[in-house]
Amino acid sequence: MQTQRFIVDMRLVFASNNAHKLSEVRAMMPSGIEVMSLRDVGFEAEIEETGSTLSENSRIKAETVYEWLQAHGNPLGTDGVFADDTGLEIDALGGEPGVYTARWYKKEPVIPLPEGKEPADEKMIFRANRRKALTALQGKDERGCQFKTVITFIKSAPSHPEGKEITQVEGIVRGEIAREEYGEGGFGYDPLFIPEGYDKTFGELPPEIKNSISHRARAMEALANILKCTK
């Protein structure tokens, strides 16, 4: 019996340990490209996202990991690093939470949590953020919003003045915020987000549909086109 081998044409580091993101990104990446997490390459430091925009934070994460790999001799022979930053931008709230999407529950006005304590895990954080969105939109008919993902890709480029080449791409999907949570799939704000052209939230839609139309899918498609030219 012949053993089928996975041929790796390119090995990239995704600047994240988020299991949900990793699963989505790996499913979206073209065959032949291996996606490694920060844990896979031994990066354990906390990256401070000090940017004021999604683009800035995406670049900070990618550059931090790229420079760390270079300083450690890139022992696994990776071909580049990419990082994403994603934000939910709600029209009626002037584009909030935007760059604060992941930890919006901490931003003023702080919404008291049902548990009466600081979220202890990712699920509690997601729940707190969704509760804040529903509270902020209470009584509002305007529910329009968009998810936006910005991906920064960095690869070595000896001929470049900085010795590296940096490219950014983005993906956007429009939709609206539901009036209550629906579905248990996905993560983050997925149980609240109804994409244009559908009557179900990302939390209700099958993963294969979400992964074909989402903001991250569109940004990943743009990245895949770049990688085709890189190989």
C-alpha positions in Angstrom: 0.0 0.0 0.0 1.4 3.4 -1.0 1.5 6.1 1.7 0.2 9.5 0.5 2.6 12.3 1.4 1.9 15.9 2.0 4.3 17.9 0.0 5.2 21.2 1.7 6.1 23.9 -0.8 6.0 26.7 1.7 6.1 26.9 5.5 4.6 30.0 7.1 4.1 31.2 10.7 0.7 32.6 11.6 1.3 35.0 14.4 -1.4 33.6 16.6 -2.2 30.8 19.1 -6.0 31.3 18.8 -7.3 27.8 18.0 -10.4 29.1 16.2 -8.4 31.4 13.9 -5.8 28.7 13.3 -8.5 26.2 12.3 -10.1 28.7 9.9 -6.8 29.9 8.4 -5.5 26.3 7.8 -8.8 25.4 6.1 -8.5 28.4 3.8 -4.8 28.1 2.9 -4.0 26.5 -0.5 -2.6 23.0 -0.5 1.2 22.7 -0.1 1.4 25.6 2.4 2.0 24.5 6.0 0.7 27.0 8.6 2.5 27.0 11.9 1.3 28.6 15.1 3.4 30.7 17.5 3.5 27.7 19.8 4.9 25.5 17.0 7.9 27.7 16.6 8.4 28.4 20.4 7.4 32.0 20.5 6.0 32.6 24.0 6.2 36.4 24.5 3.1 38.6 24.8 2.7 41.0 21.8 1.5 44.4 22.8 -1.0 45.7 20.2 -0.3 49.4 20.6 -1.6 50.5 17.2 -4.6 52.7 16.7 -5.8 50.9 13.5 -6.2 47.3 12.4 -3.4 47.8 9.9 -1.0 48.9 12.6 -1.7 46.1 14.9 -1.5 43.5 12.2 1.9 44.8 11.2 3.1 45.0 14.8 2.3 41.3 15.3 3.9 40.2 12.1 7.1 42.3 12.5 7.5 41.2 16.1 7.4 37.5 15.2 9.5 37.9 12.1 12.3 39.7 13.9 12.2 37.1 16.7 12.6 34.3 14.2 15.5 36.1 12.5 17.2 36.7 15.9 16.9 32.9 16.7 18.2 31.8 13.3 14.9 30.7 11.9 15.7 27.1 12.9 12.6 25.6 11.3 13.3 27.2 8.0 10.1 29.1 7.7 9.4 31.1 4.5 7.6 34.0 6.0 5.2 35.3 8.7 1.7 36.6 8.5 -0.6 38.1 11.1 -4.1 39.3 11.1 -6.1 41.9 13.0 -9.9 41.9 12.8 -12.4 44.4 13.8 -16.2 44.7 14.0 -17.3 48.1 12.9 -20.9 49.0 13.8 -22.4 51.9 11.8 -24.7 53.2 14.5 -21.8 53.3 16.9 -19.5 55.3 14.7 -17.4 52.3 13.7 -17.0 50.9 17.2 -15.6 48.6 18.5 -13.1 48.6 15.7 -9.6 48.1 16.9 -11.0 47.3 20.4 -13.1 44.4 19.1 -11.4 41.6 21.1 -11.6 43.3 24.5 -14.5 45.7 24.0 -16.1 44.8 27.3 -13.2 46.6 29.0 -13.7 49.9 27.2 -15.9 52.6 28.6 -18.8 52.4 29.2 -18.0 49.1 30.9 -21.1 46.8 30.9 -21.5 44.9 34.3 -21.1 41.2 33.6 -23.8 38.7 34.6 -21.1 36.7 36.4 -20.2 39.7 38.4 -16.5 39.0 37.9 -13.7 39.4 35.3 -14.0 36.9 32.4 -11.8 33.9 33.2 -11.6 32.4 29.8 -12.1 33.0 26.1 -15.8 32.0 26.1 -16.6 34.4 28.9 -14.8 37.2 27.0 -16.8 36.5 23.8 -20.0 36.5 25.8 -19.2 39.8 27.5 -18.4 41.4 24.2 -21.6 40.2 22.6 -23.6 41.4 25.6 -22.1 44.9 25.2 -23.0 45.0 21.5 -26.6 44.1 22.2 -26.8 46.6 25.1 -25.2 49.4 23.0 -27.8 48.8 20.1 -30.8 48.4 22.4 -33.7 50.3 20.9 -31.8 51.1 17.7 -33.2 50.1 14.3 -30.0 50.7 12.4 -28.1 47.5 12.8 -25.7 47.7 9.8 -22.0 46.8 10.4 -19.0 45.2 8.8 -16.2 42.8 9.7 -12.8 43.8 8.5 -9.6 41.8 8.5 -6.2 43.1 7.7 -3.3 40.6 7.0 0.3 41.6 7.1 2.7 39.2 5.3 6.5 39.5 5.7 9.2 37.5 3.9 12.9 37.8 3.6 14.1 40.0 0.7 17.9 40.4 0.7 17.8 42.9 -2.1 15.4 45.1 -0.2 16.9 48.0 1.8 15.4 46.6 5.0 16.1 43.0 4.1 12.5 42.1 4.2 9.3 42.7 2.1 6.1 43.7 3.8 2.7 43.3 2.1 -0.8 44.1 3.5 -4.2 42.9 2.2 -7.7 43.2 3.6 -11.1 41.6 3.5 -14.5 43.0 4.3 -17.9 41.5 4.7 -21.0 43.6 5.3 -24.0 42.5 7.4 -26.1 43.5 10.4 -26.2 42.7 14.1 -29.1 40.4 15.1 -31.3 41.4 18.0 -30.3 38.3 20.0 -27.8 35.5 19.7 -28.4 32.7 17.3 -26.3 29.6 16.8 -23.4 28.1 18.7 -20.9 27.8 15.9 -17.9 30.0 15.2 -16.5 32.3 17.8 -16.4 35.9 18.9 -19.4 37.9 17.6 -20.4 35.1 15.2 -23.8 34.4 16.9 -24.8 38.1 16.3 -23.5 38.7 12.8 -25.8 38.2 9.9 -23.9 38.5 6.6 -25.5 40.2 3.6 -27.5 37.8 1.5 -28.2 35.5 4.3 -30.9 35.2 7.0 -28.7 33.3 9.5 -25.8 34.4 11.7 -22.2 33.1 11.3 -23.0 31.1 14.4 -25.7 29.3 12.6 -24.2 28.9 9.1 -22.1 25.8 8.4 -18.3 26.4 8.7 -17.8 25.8 5.0 -20.2 28.6 4.1 -18.7 31.0 6.6 -15.2 30.2 5.5 -16.1 30.9 1.9 -17.6 34.4 2.5 -16.1 35.8 5.6 -13.8 38.8 6.0 -11.0 36.5 6.9 -11.7 34.3 3.8 -11.5 37.4 1.6 -8.3 38.6 3.1 -6.9 35.0 2.9 -7.8 34.8 -0.8 -5.8 38.0 -1.4 -2.9 36.6 0.5 -3.1 33.3 -1.4 -2.8 35.2 -4.7 0.4 36.8 -3.3 1.8 33.5 -2.2 1.2 32.0 -5.7 3.6 34.7 -7.0 6.0 34.1 -4.2 6.5 30.3 -4.7 
